[in-house]
């Protein structure tokens, strides 16, 4: 059962309503994000409108796919989707707004960036971005809604490539392997090498290192 969300603006969506939407002729965009939890880099969101006439086999939650499979599916999604858009919210926006609001901002940018405007937006999670069209939030939507799965893949591939790029600029932190998450390796690198310009300074582990560095000067 899809989790209810009580909101004056976002309607509750049940299984039969979801199936009716997916079986209709409505233009439906799936939306998902990548990078809410890491200590470094932008948060990324993607929006995808799939083409029912050009189905894509193998779609799944990006976290359950290998990197090779995600890269393969990214190409198929971009070739077969009716429309797709990948957008970011910067570290400056994350630090100014907080990670939730920055994520919603990136989602809004992704939907508004679609060349084809959707009639319905299905968002993975329980908080919707501000949009003028119908929006439904689906907890765990990346497990069973193909358009959300496609968005999940585009967002993760985009952010993972960003992490590989920053790994070359700042070797020693392990960004290519842990993707900015708070691993023991990342924590040690912060203590040994310091905070990079790409770290989210309002995140507690980073803020602690900055405070310690400031106190020692």
Secondary structure, DSSP 4 states (H G I P E B T S, - for coil): -PPP---SSS----HHHHHHHHHSSS-EEEEEEE-SS-SBS-EEEEEEE--TTS--TT---GGGS-HHHHHHHHHHHHHH-SEEEEEEE-HHHHHHH-HHHHHHHHHHHHHHT-SSPPSEEEEESS-PPP-SSEEEEETTGGGT-HHHHHHHHHHHHHHHHHHHHHHHHSTTS-HHHHTT---HHHHHHHHHH---TTB-TTSHHHHHHHHHHHHT-
